Amino acid sequence: MYMPYTTNPHLPKLRMQAARLVLKQGWAARAVARHTGFNQGTIVRWVKEARMSNHQVIQTNLHVLTIAQKRCLFQQNRESLHLD
């Protein structure tokens, strides 16, 4: 998974806002993609990142985490939310 580097300081927050439209407001990823102008696959990736993260933004460099690290973060997030 590759997410290009950007210098736009607002993009990490925008990513989370787009993911929240899907997660919290029930929008389809396709509708969010049309609304924001990003690719649907990109929105789906951001939603996955938002589910696995307890941060307020989705950082540009989050893609450098290994799958094992992402699983560990996801498990920590589940434990902190008591979803087990």
N, C-alpha and C positions, 0 to 999 in steps of 0.2 A: 504494500500500500504506500503510495507516494503522495504527499501533499506539498505543493511548492511553497517555498519561503516567500513571505510578503513583508513589506514594511508598513502596511496599513495597520495603524494601531487599533482600529475598530473591528477588524475582521474576527478576532477570537470571540468577542462578545456577540457579533452577528451570527457566528456559527451556533452558539448556544441558543440564541433567540430562535433561529430556524429549527433547531432540534426540539425546542420546547413547544413550537407550534404543532409538531407531530405528537410529542409525548404528553403534553398537558391539555392541548386544545383539540386533539383528535383529527388534525388535518392529515390528509394523505401526503406522502412524500412527494408525489407528482405535483400536487397542488402547491406545496411549499416551493418546489423547484420552479414552477411557473411564476409564482409570486416574487421570488427573489432573483431569478435569472441564473441560478446555479443548476448544474446537472443533477438529475434525480439520484444517480448513484452517489454523488457527493453528499447529498442530503442524508441518504441512508447511512453512509459512513459516519457522518456527524451525529446522527441519532444513536448509533452504536457506541460512539465515544462518550456521548452524554450519559448513556445508561451506565457505563462503566466508570464514570468519573463523578466525584462529589465536588467538583470545582464550579465556579460561576462562569467560566469561559472555557472554550476549547482551544488550547494553544496550538500555534502553527507547528511546533516541534514535537507534538505528542506522538507523531507517527514513528519516532525513533525507538519507542518502547518495543520490546520483544513481545511475542504472544504470551509467553510465560509471565512477563511483568504485567501485562494487561489483565491476565487471569487473576493474578495476585491482587491487583487493585480492585477488580470486580468483586472478589471474595471479601476483601476488607470493607468495601462499600456495603455489601449485603449484610455483613456482620454488624456494621455500625447502624444499619437500618432495621436490624432484627427481622430479616426476610426469610430466614431458614425455618 
